[in-house]
Structures are given as C-alpha cells and as structure tokens.
C-alpha cells in the first residue's frame, strides 16, 4: 500500500515538473519571437511579466499563453486606470487641462479593458483574426492617453511610465497571437 502511495506521489511530482518545463520553454520561445524586432529590455520584460502570473505555469500551448498575456494586459490596464482615478480623486493634477486629459484617459482605459475582455471570448472561439484586430485597438490606448498630454497643450502626463509599461504588456499578447496565428511563417 505504501509503495502505491509513493508511486502516485512520485508521478504527480514528475508531472508537475514536466508541466513547468513545458510552460517555461513555451514562455521563453514565445518571448524570443515577440522581442525579435523590439528594444533590448523587451525579452526580459516579457518573460518576467508573463511568468509572474501563476496561470502561466499551467499553460500547455500558445493559445493558453495568449490568454495569459491578455489577462495580464487587462490587469495592467485596470491598475493604470485606478492610478489615474486616484490622481483625480486626490486632485493631484497640475491644471484644469490636465484634469480633462486624465478624464479622457479613464474613458480610454475602460474601452481598452472592454476590448481585451472581448479578446478572451475570441480566443475561446479560436477566432484569432478578431483577437489580433481587437488587441491592436486596445494597444493604442496608452499612446492616445499620452498624446493628449503631449500635443500642443504642453501638459505633462503623470502616468507616462505606467503607460509605457501598459503598452508593452498589451503588445506582448498581440505579438504572441501575431507570430502564432497571423504570421506563423515569420521566425
């Protein structure tokens, strides 16, 4: 009886280690493809941001990894929206124009979150063209927010760093989908 118990425990441990190796390999390979045309820091950022999500250690294929990437982007979009809402609530903006721009950003983040949530539905439906187009629209949200500040009104965005990270986070999900389903021929 003890032998059977030990065999079951050994099998479960071995299975867990194998699953982690598959997930880690998939993450590294996907981040390598995603970072091929990007800044030098992008590869490490990709691995770190995906790996910090506990769901990433359970992925068995690229479609599940795309889902993890989209969920990371949703979480990040929600966090940045919360930061901007806190700035508005605490009145930590520099002018009425900045307040107006921050309110526009909050709307953009809400729209971006809705778009990314739709992506999860499209992943389940295996409609990867819609995933690509929807993520592409969500990816411009942090840039649109920044453009409102950096346009001719000469305002300074209080969330530039956060928007840069958000852009990269959304871009990771888009890159995973792009290289897996839109242009798999590019290696």
RAQUIBEL-V266940 format. One record per helix or strand of 2 or more residues. SS is the DSSP state (@ for helix, = for strand). FROM is the first residue (numbers start at 0). TO is the last residue. If there is no record, write none. Layout:
BEGIN
<<SS;FROM;TO> <SS;FROM;TO>>
END
This chain:
BEGIN
<<@;1;33> <@;41;50> <@;53;57> <@;61;88> <@;95;124> <@;127;138> <@;140;149> <@;159;181>>
END
